[in-house]
Amino acid sequence: MSKQSIFGRVAQLARANINALLDSAEDPQLMLDQMVRDYTQNIAEAEQAIAQTIGSLRMVEADHREDLDAAREWGTKALAASQRADQLRAGGQAEEADKFDGLAKIAIGRQLDSERQAKAAEPGIVSQREVVEKLKTGLQQMRNKLDELKGKRDELVARARTAQAQSQVQDAIKSIDILDPTSEVGRFEEKIRREEARVIGSQELAASSLDAQFESLEDAGHRGEIEARLAELKAGRSALPR
């Protein structure tokens, strides 16, 4: 995977608008679960890609340092050879001096080659460092987004459970309204009242029958008194009140 594609993928994921995605989702909780899995996988892939990019950068930096060290080393050798050539020439040993000047020239050539290699690598190193920093920033944004996703998912799950509990309570209330137990109590109470009324009626009926019996006895006594007085009257006794 190229640096450009890695950076583009990290930036795209980091800019994702979670709220907008949730608004368009049929089942936000399922979508969040899937997004958490996708983000976790993408972060793992991005971490591997960034690690490879950083590894490549460190190798280029190490080569750059070696070129700089080699340039300094060849420069030191060139200086030493030149100084030796000057000493030999001052001592009248021109032929030997020319040999050391030749060695100095070779060292300088090697120094220039190392310097050119180091200089040629510098723009790429600078660019690669910038890419690595951007990738690190994007990766951190992805991690922050993953935390946000997990928070949203946990919040949504809690809200869904609360809504489910409220729905169950509401259904229970509706069932109570439909099957009102007080109506059964009311019917039972009405049944008792009817029984009480029947007992009262029976009592009244029994009482009226008893009254009638006493009235019959009184009527019988009254008729007996009339018959007794009539007998007395016939017997010649006075029928006047005693």
GIWOFEN-V774547 format. One record per residue. PSI is psi in whole degrees, 0 to 359 (999 if undefined). OMEGA is omega in degrees with one decimal (none if undefined). D_LAST is the distance of its C-alpha to the last C-alpha in whole Angstrom. Layout:
{{PSI,OMEGA,D_LAST} {PSI,OMEGA,D_LAST}}
This chain:
{{130,-177.2,145} {164,179.4,147} {320,-177.4,146} {316,-178.8,145} {323,177.5,143} {310,-177.5,141} {319,179.7,141} {320,-179.7,139} {316,178.7,137} {314,-178.4,136} {320,-179.9,135} {315,179.4,133} {321,-178.6,131} {332,-178.6,131} {357,-175.8,130} {133,179.1,127} {103,-174.4,124} {315,-177.1,121} {318,179.8,118} {320,178.2,120} {319,-179.4,120} {323,-179.9,117} {328,-177.3,116} {359,-176.0,117} {140,175.9,116} {320,178.2,114} {92,-175.2,113} {322,-177.3,114} {314,177.6,113} {321,179.8,115} {319,178.9,118} {318,177.4,118} {316,179.4,118} {320,179.1,121} {321,177.7,123} {317,178.4,122} {316,-179.5,124} {314,-179.1,127} {318,179.3,127} {317,178.6,128} {317,-179.7,130} {321,178.2,132} {318,178.6,132} {317,178.8,134} {318,179.5,136} {320,178.6,137} {317,178.5,138} {316,-179.4,140} {318,179.8,142} {322,177.8,142} {319,177.6,143} {318,179.2,146} {316,178.2,147} {320,178.2,147} {316,177.7,149} {318,178.6,152} {316,-178.6,152} {325,177.5,152} {317,178.1,155} {319,177.5,157} {320,178.2,156} {317,176.8,158} {321,179.3,161} {317,178.3,161} {321,177.8,162} {320,178.1,164} {318,178.9,166} {317,178.2,166} {318,179.3,167} {320,179.0,170} {317,178.3,171} {319,-179.2,171} {316,178.5,173} {327,175.9,175} {320,177.9,176} {317,179.2,177} {320,179.2,179} {319,179.2,181} {318,-179.9,181} {318,179.2,183} {320,179.1,185} {316,179.5,186} {321,177.9,187} {322,177.7,189} {319,179.2,191} {320,179.6,192} {316,-179.8,193} {321,179.8,195} {323,177.9,196} {333,179.1,197} {7,176.6,199} {11,-179.9,201} {72,-173.4,199} {321,-177.5,199} {316,177.9,198} {324,179.2,196} {320,179.9,194} {325,178.1,194} {316,-179.6,192} {327,173.8,189} {324,176.6,189} {318,175.9,188} {322,178.6,186} {320,179.3,184} {318,178.1,184} {316,179.9,183} {319,178.5,180} {320,177.8,179} {316,177.0,179} {321,178.4,176} {316,-179.3,175} {319,178.1,175} {315,179.6,173} {320,179.3,170} {318,179.2,170} {318,178.6,169} {318,179.0,167} {318,-178.4,165} {322,-179.8,165} {329,-178.1,164} {340,-172.4,161} {314,179.0,160} {319,178.9,158} {322,178.6,156} {315,179.5,155} {314,-179.6,154} {316,-178.0,152} {325,176.4,151} {319,178.8,149} {317,179.5,147} {316,-179.3,146} {317,179.5,145} {319,178.4,143} {319,178.5,141} {319,177.9,140} {317,179.0,139} {314,178.8,137} {322,179.0,136} {319,177.7,135} {323,176.7,133} {321,176.9,131} {318,178.3,130} {319,177.0,129} {319,179.6,127} {324,177.8,125} {319,176.3,124} {319,178.5,122} {318,178.2,121} {313,-179.4,120} {320,177.3,118} {317,178.2,116} {317,-179.5,115} {314,-179.6,114} {320,178.5,112} {317,-178.2,110} {319,178.6,110} {317,179.5,109} {317,179.8,106} {321,179.8,105} {319,178.6,105} {319,177.9,103} {316,179.4,100} {321,178.6,100} {318,178.4,99} {318,178.4,96} {321,179.2,95} {319,178.9,95} {318,177.9,93} {317,-179.6,90} {320,177.1,90} {321,178.4,90} {319,178.7,87} {318,179.5,85} {319,-179.8,86} {327,176.2,84} {320,178.4,81} {321,-177.9,81} {316,179.5,81} {72,-175.7,79} {115,-179.3,76} {336,-179.6,74} {333,178.0,71} {323,175.7,71} {318,176.9,70} {319,179.7,68} {319,178.5,66} {322,178.3,66} {320,178.5,64} {320,178.8,62} {322,177.8,61} {318,178.7,60} {319,-180.0,58} {320,178.3,56} {321,178.8,55} {318,178.1,54} {319,179.4,52} {320,178.5,50} {319,179.0,50} {316,178.7,48} {317,179.2,46} {318,179.1,45} {319,179.0,44} {317,179.9,42} {321,-179.9,40} {318,178.5,40} {319,-179.7,39} {318,-179.0,36} {325,178.6,35} {319,179.2,35} {318,178.1,33} {319,-179.4,30} {322,179.5,30} {317,177.6,29} {319,178.0,26} {323,179.0,25} {320,178.0,26} {318,179.5,24} {319,179.1,21} {321,-179.9,21} {320,179.0,21} {320,180.0,18} {318,179.4,16} {325,178.6,18} {320,179.4,17} {322,178.9,13} {316,-178.8,14} {322,-179.1,16} {318,179.2,13} {323,178.2,11} {321,179.7,14} {320,178.3,15} {321,-179.3,12} {319,-180.0,13} {330,-178.7,17} {0,177.9,16} {7,176.1,15} {155,-176.3,11} {141,176.8,9} {10,179.5,8} {156,179.2,6} {142,-177.9,4} {999,none,0}}
